[in-house]
Amino acid sequence: MRRREFIGLLGGAAAAWPLASRAQQSTRNIKIGYLGPSSLTLERAQVNALRQRLHELGHVEGKDVTYVFRWAEGHDARLPSLAAELVNLKPDVIVTTGTPGTLAAKRATTSIPIVFASSANPVTAGLVTTYSRPGGNVTGFTILGPELEGKRVQLIKELVNGLSRIAIMWNPSNPGIVDFLFQTRAAASALNLAVKPVAEVVDAEGLKDAFATIADAQPQAMVVIADRFLLAHRAEIVNFAAAQRLPTMYPYRGYVDAGGLVSYAPVDVDQFRRAADAVDKILRGAKPGELPVEEPVRFELVINLKTAKALGLEITPFMQQRADALIE
């Protein structure tokens, strides 16, 4: 064989190898697990954001990507068994939302990469070692922001004239939000607001007791601390606040969409789109323990004007201008 022909054959083979590799890669079916604390109905916008972004990045559902979901339906006690089920299905990556779900997944596997789309304080919760170098098989996105809890308390005080007493609702079984309670209390103290009561809710059965405790104390407003389990029970919490005519500050827009008064929070769907970016990097070879944990980049103030009217609250033009979204 002549030298020129031999080189030509080599060149043709070299050009074909990447194509063959890409063809082989495209036929591989990637499996992405998703562990959710509530249900698809309640988390549809977040799931759609994740799927859409992965599609934009070239991972096409039904062609080379399969999603497997496990839902706790508002019962955190189910998360460990659901995490074990997902691990047994051997997904390439597991996406979680909320600290308890991420902890359940982490305890179920040390080898499958885990990306949390939303978590409180991942360091104090034991999910990662540090923000910059998470270590292990877990990385993701926190909902922490500078003085976020203080901002929420300040906003509810601005909305409710003469406010002097607030109630707090939180889930003490979530290790990632202990700081949130401390910060909320500190912010209330700085604004001369009494906090009574602090109602604890660790399971669905505890909601009624918490509602009774708050109703007996007759606060002028309420602050709900960020927790995906509580978010799964948004309808009950919003209905309680409406029945008690209790202006309430919420940590997720989902509450306000369900009829709650006001929320100040990271833009939820942004978090899930960014989680999709992290999943894509891992599928392309990145190690989760080397991908830094990231903080929110966008926050939004959302006010439900219909709910404000029902509560007899006047939302000033200035406050309406400050809001990123008004629900009428």
C-alpha positions in Angstrom: 0.0 0.0 0.0 1.3 3.4 -0.9 2.2 5.8 1.9 -0.4 8.4 0.8 -3.2 5.9 0.7 -2.2 4.5 4.1 -2.3 8.0 5.6 -5.6 8.6 3.9 -7.1 5.5 5.5 -5.8 6.6 8.9 -7.3 10.0 8.5 -10.6 8.5 7.5 -10.6 6.2 10.5 -9.7 9.0 12.8 -12.5 11.1 11.5 -14.9 8.2 11.9 -13.9 7.3 15.5 -15.5 10.4 17.1 -18.6 9.9 15.0 -18.8 6.3 16.1 -18.2 7.3 19.7 -20.9 9.9 19.5 -23.3 7.5 18.0 -22.5 5.0 20.7 -23.0 7.7 23.3 -26.3 8.8 21.9 -27.7 5.2 22.1 -26.8 4.9 25.8 -29.9 5.4 27.9 -29.2 7.7 30.9 -31.3 7.2 34.0 -32.0 10.1 36.2 -33.6 9.5 39.6 -35.7 12.2 41.3 -36.6 12.1 45.0 -39.4 14.5 45.9 -40.9 15.3 49.3 -44.4 16.0 48.0 -45.9 15.0 44.6 -45.6 15.6 40.9 -48.7 17.8 41.0 -47.1 20.1 43.6 -43.6 20.0 42.1 -44.6 20.1 38.4 -43.1 23.5 37.6 -39.8 22.5 39.2 -39.6 19.1 37.4 -40.5 20.7 34.1 -37.7 23.3 34.6 -35.2 20.5 35.2 -36.4 18.4 32.2 -36.5 21.4 29.9 -33.0 22.5 30.7 -31.6 19.0 30.3 -33.4 18.8 27.0 -31.7 22.1 26.0 -28.4 20.5 26.9 -29.0 17.6 24.6 -30.5 15.0 26.9 -33.8 14.1 25.2 -36.4 12.2 27.2 -37.6 9.1 25.4 -34.5 9.0 23.3 -31.5 8.8 25.6 -32.9 9.8 29.0 -35.3 8.1 31.3 -36.6 9.7 34.5 -37.6 7.7 37.5 -39.5 9.4 40.3 -40.2 8.6 43.9 -42.6 10.9 45.9 -43.0 11.1 49.7 -46.4 12.7 49.4 -45.7 15.0 52.3 -44.4 12.3 54.6 -40.7 12.7 55.3 -40.6 9.3 57.1 -41.0 7.7 53.7 -37.8 9.3 52.3 -35.3 6.7 53.4 -37.2 3.7 51.9 -37.9 5.7 48.7 -34.2 6.6 48.4 -33.3 3.0 48.8 -35.7 2.1 46.0 -34.1 4.7 43.7 -30.6 3.4 44.5 -31.6 -0.2 43.6 -32.7 1.1 40.2 -29.0 2.2 39.6 -29.6 5.7 38.1 -26.7 7.6 36.8 -27.6 10.6 38.9 -30.1 11.3 41.7 -31.7 14.8 41.9 -33.2 15.7 45.3 -35.0 18.7 46.8 -34.9 19.6 50.5 -32.4 18.6 53.1 -34.2 15.5 54.6 -34.5 14.0 51.1 -30.9 14.7 50.3 -29.7 13.2 53.6 -31.8 10.1 52.8 -30.2 9.7 49.4 -26.7 10.3 50.8 -27.3 7.6 53.4 -28.5 5.2 50.7 -25.5 5.5 48.4 -21.9 6.7 48.5 -21.3 6.1 44.8 -24.2 7.4 42.8 -23.8 11.2 42.3 -26.5 13.3 44.0 -27.5 16.8 43.1 -29.7 18.7 45.4 -31.7 21.5 43.7 -32.7 23.1 47.0 -31.3 22.8 50.5 -31.0 25.0 53.5 -27.5 24.9 55.1 -25.8 21.9 53.5 -22.7 22.2 55.7 -24.5 22.2 59.1 -26.8 19.5 57.8 -23.8 17.3 57.0 -24.5 17.0 53.3 -21.1 18.5 52.2 -17.8 19.4 53.9 -17.5 22.9 52.5 -19.2 25.0 49.8 -16.1 25.2 47.7 -15.1 21.5 48.0 -18.2 19.4 48.9 -16.4 16.1 48.8 -18.1 12.7 48.5 -20.9 12.2 46.0 -23.1 15.2 46.8 -23.3 18.8 45.5 -26.0 21.2 44.6 -27.7 24.5 45.4 -28.6 26.2 48.6 -31.5 28.5 49.3 -29.4 30.6 51.7 -29.0 34.2 50.9 -27.6 37.2 52.8 -29.9 38.2 55.6 -32.8 36.4 53.9 -34.7 35.6 57.1 -34.2 39.2 58.4 -35.6 40.5 55.1 -38.7 38.4 55.5 -39.4 39.6 59.0 -38.8 43.2 57.9 -41.2 42.8 55.0 -44.1 41.4 57.0 -43.7 44.2 59.5 -43.9 46.7 56.6 -47.1 45.1 55.4 -48.9 44.9 58.7 -49.3 48.2 60.4 -48.6 48.2 64.2 -47.2 44.7 64.1 -45.8 43.7 67.5 -46.3 39.9 67.8 -45.5 37.2 65.3 -45.7 33.4 65.4 -43.2 31.1 63.7 -43.9 27.8 62.2 -41.0 25.4 61.5 -39.8 21.8 61.3 -37.2 21.1 63.9 -36.4 17.7 62.4 -34.8 19.4 59.4 -31.1 19.9 60.4 -30.5 22.4 57.7 -32.8 25.1 59.0 -31.7 25.5 62.6 -29.8 28.7 61.5 -33.0 30.0 59.9 -34.9 29.9 63.2 -32.1 31.7 65.0 -31.9 34.3 62.3 -35.7 34.9 62.3 -35.7 35.3 66.1 -32.8 37.7 65.9 -34.5 39.8 63.2 -37.7 39.9 65.2 -35.9 41.1 68.3 -34.0 43.8 66.3 -37.4 45.0 65.1 -39.0 44.9 68.6 -41.3 42.1 67.6 -42.3 39.5 70.2 -42.2 35.9 69.0 -44.9 33.8 70.4 -45.4 30.9 69.8 -42.8 29.0 67.9 -44.9 26.1 66.6 -43.1 22.9 65.7 -44.3 20.5 63.0 -42.4 17.3 62.3 -45.1 15.3 60.6 -48.5 15.7 59.0 -50.3 14.7 62.2 -48.6 17.6 64.0 -50.1 20.3 61.8 -53.4 20.4 63.8 -51.5 20.8 67.1 -49.4 23.6 65.6 -52.6 25.3 64.3 -54.2 25.1 67.7 -51.1 26.5 69.5 -50.9 29.5 67.1 -54.7 30.2 67.2 -54.6 30.2 71.0 -51.7 32.7 71.1 -53.5 35.1 68.7 -50.4 36.6 67.0 -50.8 39.4 64.6 -48.8 37.7 61.8 -46.9 34.5 61.1 -43.6 33.6 59.5 -43.2 30.1 58.0 -39.6 28.9 57.8 -38.3 27.2 54.7 -38.8 23.5 54.6 -40.0 21.2 51.8 -42.1 19.1 54.1 -44.1 22.1 55.1 -44.3 23.2 51.5 -45.9 19.9 50.7 -48.7 20.9 53.1 -49.1 24.4 51.7 -52.8 24.1 51.2 -53.5 23.3 54.9 -51.2 26.1 56.1 -52.6 28.7 53.7 -56.2 27.7 54.6 -55.4 28.0 58.3 -53.9 31.4 57.8 -57.0 32.5 55.9 -59.4 31.1 58.5 -57.5 33.0 61.3 -57.1 36.1 59.2 -53.4 35.9 59.9 -51.0 37.7 57.5 -48.2 35.3 56.8 -44.8 35.5 55.2 -43.8 32.4 53.3 -40.4 31.1 52.1 -41.6 29.8 48.7 -43.7 31.3 46.0 -45.7 28.1 45.9 -47.6 29.2 49.0 -48.6 32.5 47.4 -49.7 30.8 44.2 -51.9 28.7 46.5 -53.5 31.7 48.1 -50.9 32.8 50.7 -50.3 36.5 51.3 -46.6 37.1 50.6 -43.3 35.3 49.9 -39.7 36.5 49.6 -37.5 33.7 48.2 -35.0 32.5 45.6 -36.6 31.9 42.2 -37.5 28.2 42.6 -37.4 27.2 38.9 -34.0 28.9 38.5 -32.6 26.5 41.1 -33.8 23.5 39.2 -32.5 24.7 35.9 -29.1 25.3 37.5 -29.4 21.8 39.0 -29.8 20.5 35.5 -26.5 22.2 34.5 -24.8 20.3 37.4 -26.4 17.0 36.3 -25.1 17.6 32.7 -21.6 18.3 34.0 -21.6 15.0 36.0 -22.9 13.0 33.1 -20.0 14.4 31.1 -17.5 13.3 33.7 -17.3 15.9 36.4 -17.1 14.6 40.0 -19.9 16.0 42.3 -17.5 16.4 45.2 -15.5 18.9 43.1 -18.4 21.0 41.9 -18.9 23.9 44.4 -22.2 24.3 46.2 -23.9 27.5 44.8 -26.1 30.1 46.3 -29.2 31.7 44.8 -28.7 34.4 42.2 -32.2 35.8 41.9 -34.8 36.5 44.6 -38.4 37.6 44.2 -41.0 39.3 46.3 -44.5 38.0 45.4 -47.7 39.5 46.9 -51.2 38.1 46.5 -53.4 41.2 46.3 -56.6 39.2 46.5 -55.5 37.7 49.8 -54.4 41.1 51.1 -57.9 42.5 50.3 -59.6 39.5 52.1 -57.4 40.3 55.2 -58.2 44.0 55.1 -54.6 44.9 54.3 -53.8 47.9 52.1 -50.8 47.2 49.9 -49.3 50.6 49.2 -48.3 51.6 45.7 -44.7 51.8 46.8 -44.8 48.1 48.1 -46.6 47.0 44.9 -43.8 48.6 42.9 -41.2 46.8 44.9 -42.9 43.4 44.3 -41.5 41.3 41.5 -44.9 39.7 40.9 -48.5 40.6 42.0 -51.2 37.9 42.0 -54.7 39.3 41.5 
